[in-house]
Amino acid sequence: MFTDIGTEVYQAWSTEKRREEIGKLVEGYRAGVPVVVLCMTAAAVAGSHDDAREYLSDFMPLEERQAVVAAQAGADEEVQSLVRSFML
């Protein structure tokens, strides 16, 4: 139920607005927002996993995305897999 909060609002946004908001999410991640929150919210805003991955790659260079994945090495396998799927 609560996982869909905002979905209707995000769907009404233009591509430019989605891009702007995902850029803000990336800045939030760099300031300490958990990576899982970044990934899941980016997917909601973008409208799909694949679109979110594309937006994230626009805002985060490959080296940074690889570092994000490496930082999850000790995390739960499900979290590692989720992060890898968005970052690489």
TIZADO-489149 format. One record per residue: residue number from 0; residue in three letters; chain; x, y, z of N, C-alpha, C in turn. Coordinates in Angstrom, 2 decimals. Layout:
N
<NUM 'ALA' 'A' <X Y Z> <X Y Z> <X Y Z>>
...
***
This chain:
88
<0 'MET' 'A' <0.81 -1.19 0.00> <0.00 0.00 0.00> <0.86 1.26 0.00>>
<1 'PHE' 'A' <1.74 1.37 1.01> <2.55 2.57 1.12> <3.72 2.60 0.14>>
<2 'THR' 'A' <4.01 1.49 -0.50> <5.10 1.46 -1.46> <4.77 2.26 -2.71>>
<3 'ASP' 'A' <3.49 2.54 -2.92> <3.07 3.26 -4.12> <2.88 4.76 -3.90>>
<4 'ILE' 'A' <3.21 5.22 -2.69> <3.06 6.66 -2.41> <3.93 7.44 -3.38>>
<5 'GLY' 'A' <3.32 8.39 -4.02> <4.06 9.25 -4.94> <4.08 8.77 -6.38>>
<6 'THR' 'A' <3.78 7.50 -6.61> <3.87 6.95 -7.95> <3.02 7.74 -8.94>>
<7 'GLU' 'A' <1.80 8.06 -8.56> <0.93 8.82 -9.46> <1.49 10.22 -9.72>>
<8 'VAL' 'A' <2.06 10.81 -8.68> <2.66 12.14 -8.83> <3.86 12.07 -9.76>>
<9 'TYR' 'A' <4.72 11.09 -9.55> <5.92 10.95 -10.38> <5.56 10.74 -11.84>>
<10 'GLN' 'A' <4.49 9.98 -12.10> <4.09 9.71 -13.48> <3.66 10.98 -14.21>>
<11 'ALA' 'A' <3.20 11.96 -13.45> <2.76 13.22 -14.05> <3.93 14.16 -14.36>>
<12 'TRP' 'A' <5.10 13.84 -13.82> <6.26 14.71 -14.01> <6.85 14.56 -15.41>>
<13 'SER' 'A' <7.42 15.65 -15.88> <8.13 15.62 -17.17> <9.46 14.89 -16.98>>
<14 'THR' 'A' <10.06 14.52 -18.08> <11.38 13.88 -18.03> <12.39 14.80 -17.36>>
<15 'GLU' 'A' <12.30 16.08 -17.65> <13.22 17.05 -17.05> <13.05 17.08 -15.53>>
<16 'LYS' 'A' <11.82 17.07 -15.04> <11.55 17.09 -13.60> <12.05 15.82 -12.94>>
<17 'ARG' 'A' <11.84 14.68 -13.58> <12.33 13.41 -13.04> <13.85 13.43 -12.93>>
<18 'ARG' 'A' <14.48 13.91 -13.98> <15.94 13.99 -13.99> <16.44 14.89 -12.86>>
<19 'GLU' 'A' <15.80 16.03 -12.69> <16.18 16.97 -11.64> <16.04 16.32 -10.26>>
<20 'GLU' 'A' <14.95 15.63 -10.04> <14.71 15.01 -8.73> <15.68 13.86 -8.46>>
<21 'ILE' 'A' <16.01 13.09 -9.48> <16.98 12.01 -9.28> <18.36 12.59 -9.02>>
<22 'GLY' 'A' <18.68 13.71 -9.64> <19.93 14.40 -9.33> <19.98 14.80 -7.87>>
<23 'LYS' 'A' <18.85 15.26 -7.33> <18.78 15.61 -5.91> <18.94 14.37 -5.04>>
<24 'LEU' 'A' <18.38 13.25 -5.48> <18.55 12.00 -4.73> <20.01 11.59 -4.67>>
<25 'VAL' 'A' <20.73 11.74 -5.78> <22.15 11.40 -5.81> <22.92 12.30 -4.84>>
<26 'GLU' 'A' <22.59 13.59 -4.83> <23.24 14.49 -3.87> <22.91 14.08 -2.44>>
<27 'GLY' 'A' <21.67 13.66 -2.22> <21.28 13.17 -0.90> <22.08 11.93 -0.52>>
<28 'TYR' 'A' <22.27 11.02 -1.46> <23.10 9.84 -1.19> <24.50 10.25 -0.79>>
<29 'ARG' 'A' <25.06 11.18 -1.51> <26.43 11.65 -1.21> <26.51 12.32 0.16>>
<30 'ALA' 'A' <25.36 12.79 0.64> <25.30 13.44 1.96> <24.90 12.47 3.07>>
<31 'GLY' 'A' <24.65 11.21 2.71> <24.39 10.22 3.74> <23.10 9.43 3.64>>
<32 'VAL' 'A' <22.27 9.69 2.65> <21.04 8.89 2.46> <21.47 7.46 2.09>>
<33 'PRO' 'A' <20.88 6.44 2.70> <21.25 5.06 2.39> <21.08 4.73 0.90>>
<34 'VAL' 'A' <21.97 3.90 0.39> <21.96 3.57 -1.03> <20.68 2.84 -1.44>>
<35 'VAL' 'A' <20.11 2.05 -0.56> <18.86 1.36 -0.90> <17.74 2.38 -1.10>>
<36 'VAL' 'A' <17.71 3.42 -0.29> <16.71 4.48 -0.45> <16.93 5.18 -1.79>>
<37 'LEU' 'A' <18.18 5.45 -2.12> <18.51 6.06 -3.42> <17.97 5.20 -4.55>>
<38 'CYS' 'A' <18.27 3.93 -4.54> <17.87 3.04 -5.64> <16.36 2.91 -5.76>>
<39 'MET' 'A' <15.70 2.64 -4.66> <14.26 2.41 -4.71> <13.49 3.68 -5.06>>
<40 'THR' 'A' <13.93 4.80 -4.51> <13.24 6.05 -4.82> <13.51 6.47 -6.25>>
<41 'ALA' 'A' <14.73 6.27 -6.73> <15.05 6.59 -8.12> <14.18 5.77 -9.06>>
<42 'ALA' 'A' <13.94 4.51 -8.74> <13.09 3.66 -9.59> <11.66 4.19 -9.59>>
<43 'ALA' 'A' <11.17 4.60 -8.43> <9.81 5.13 -8.35> <9.68 6.41 -9.17>>
<44 'VAL' 'A' <10.66 7.30 -9.02> <10.62 8.58 -9.74> <10.77 8.35 -11.24>>
<45 'ALA' 'A' <11.72 7.50 -11.63> <11.99 7.27 -13.05> <10.87 6.50 -13.74>>
<46 'GLY' 'A' <10.16 5.68 -12.99> <9.08 4.90 -13.58> <9.45 3.46 -13.86>>
<47 'SER' 'A' <10.75 3.15 -13.81> <11.19 1.77 -13.99> <12.62 1.62 -13.50>>
<48 'HIS' 'A' <12.98 0.38 -13.26> <14.34 0.06 -12.83> <15.35 0.48 -13.89>>
<49 'ASP' 'A' <15.08 0.13 -15.14> <16.02 0.45 -16.22> <16.21 1.94 -16.41>>
<50 'ASP' 'A' <15.11 2.69 -16.34> <15.22 4.15 -16.47> <15.99 4.73 -15.29>>
<51 'ALA' 'A' <15.75 4.21 -14.10> <16.48 4.70 -12.92> <17.98 4.44 -13.09>>
<52 'ARG' 'A' <18.32 3.26 -13.57> <19.74 2.94 -13.76> <20.38 3.91 -14.76>>
<53 'GLU' 'A' <19.65 4.25 -15.79> <20.17 5.19 -16.78> <20.38 6.58 -16.16>>
<54 'TYR' 'A' <19.39 7.05 -15.42> <19.54 8.35 -14.75> <20.71 8.33 -13.77>>
<55 'LEU' 'A' <20.82 7.27 -12.98> <21.90 7.20 -12.01> <23.26 7.21 -12.70>>
<56 'SER' 'A' <23.36 6.52 -13.82> <24.64 6.51 -14.54> <24.96 7.88 -15.14>>
<57 'ASP' 'A' <23.92 8.68 -15.40> <24.16 10.04 -15.88> <24.75 10.92 -14.79>>
<58 'PHE' 'A' <24.34 10.69 -13.55> <24.77 11.54 -12.44> <25.98 11.01 -11.69>>
<59 'MET' 'A' <26.26 9.73 -11.82> <27.36 9.12 -11.07> <28.33 8.46 -12.04>>
<60 'PRO' 'A' <29.58 8.88 -12.02> <30.56 8.24 -12.91> <30.74 6.76 -12.54>>
<61 'LEU' 'A' <31.20 5.98 -13.48> <31.37 4.54 -13.28> <32.20 4.24 -12.03>>
<62 'GLU' 'A' <33.25 4.98 -11.82> <34.11 4.73 -10.66> <33.34 4.89 -9.36>>
<63 'GLU' 'A' <32.48 5.88 -9.29> <31.67 6.09 -8.09> <30.67 4.95 -7.91>>
<64 'ARG' 'A' <30.04 4.53 -9.00> <29.07 3.44 -8.93> <29.75 2.14 -8.52>>
<65 'GLN' 'A' <30.95 1.91 -9.03> <31.70 0.71 -8.63> <32.05 0.76 -7.15>>
<66 'ALA' 'A' <32.39 1.94 -6.65> <32.71 2.11 -5.22> <31.47 1.86 -4.36>>
<67 'VAL' 'A' <30.31 2.27 -4.85> <29.06 2.03 -4.13> <28.83 0.53 -4.00>>
<68 'VAL' 'A' <29.02 -0.19 -5.08> <28.84 -1.65 -5.07> <29.86 -2.29 -4.13>>
<69 'ALA' 'A' <31.11 -1.87 -4.21> <32.16 -2.44 -3.35> <31.87 -2.18 -1.88>>
<70 'ALA' 'A' <31.29 -1.05 -1.57> <30.98 -0.70 -0.18> <29.90 -1.61 0.41>>
<71 'GLN' 'A' <29.16 -2.29 -0.44> <28.10 -3.18 0.02> <28.59 -4.61 0.22>>
<72 'ALA' 'A' <29.90 -4.83 0.14> <30.46 -6.18 0.21> <30.03 -6.95 1.45>>
<73 'GLY' 'A' <29.88 -6.30 2.58> <29.50 -7.00 3.80> <28.01 -7.04 4.04>>
<74 'ALA' 'A' <27.25 -6.46 3.16> <25.80 -6.38 3.34> <25.12 -7.70 2.96>>
<75 'ASP' 'A' <23.88 -7.79 3.30> <23.03 -8.91 2.94> <23.09 -9.12 1.42>>
<76 'GLU' 'A' <23.04 -10.36 0.98> <23.13 -10.69 -0.46> <22.03 -10.01 -1.27>>
<77 'GLU' 'A' <20.85 -9.91 -0.70> <19.74 -9.26 -1.40> <20.04 -7.78 -1.65>>
<78 'VAL' 'A' <20.62 -7.13 -0.64> <21.00 -5.72 -0.78> <22.11 -5.58 -1.81>>
<79 'GLN' 'A' <23.10 -6.44 -1.75> <24.19 -6.40 -2.73> <23.66 -6.54 -4.15>>
<80 'SER' 'A' <22.78 -7.49 -4.34> <22.21 -7.73 -5.66> <21.40 -6.52 -6.14>>
<81 'LEU' 'A' <20.61 -5.94 -5.25> <19.81 -4.77 -5.60> <20.71 -3.63 -6.03>>
<82 'VAL' 'A' <21.73 -3.34 -5.24> <22.63 -2.22 -5.53> <23.37 -2.46 -6.84>>
<83 'ARG' 'A' <23.87 -3.68 -7.04> <24.56 -4.02 -8.29> <23.64 -3.80 -9.49>>
<84 'SER' 'A' <22.39 -4.19 -9.35> <21.46 -4.07 -10.48> <21.19 -2.63 -10.88>>
<85 'PHE' 'A' <21.31 -1.70 -9.95> <21.11 -0.30 -10.26> <22.39 0.40 -10.70>>
<86 'MET' 'A' <23.52 -0.05 -10.16> <24.77 0.68 -10.36> <25.63 0.17 -11.51>>
<87 'LEU' 'A' <25.50 -1.09 -11.86> <26.37 -1.64 -12.91> <25.58 -2.17 -14.09>>
***
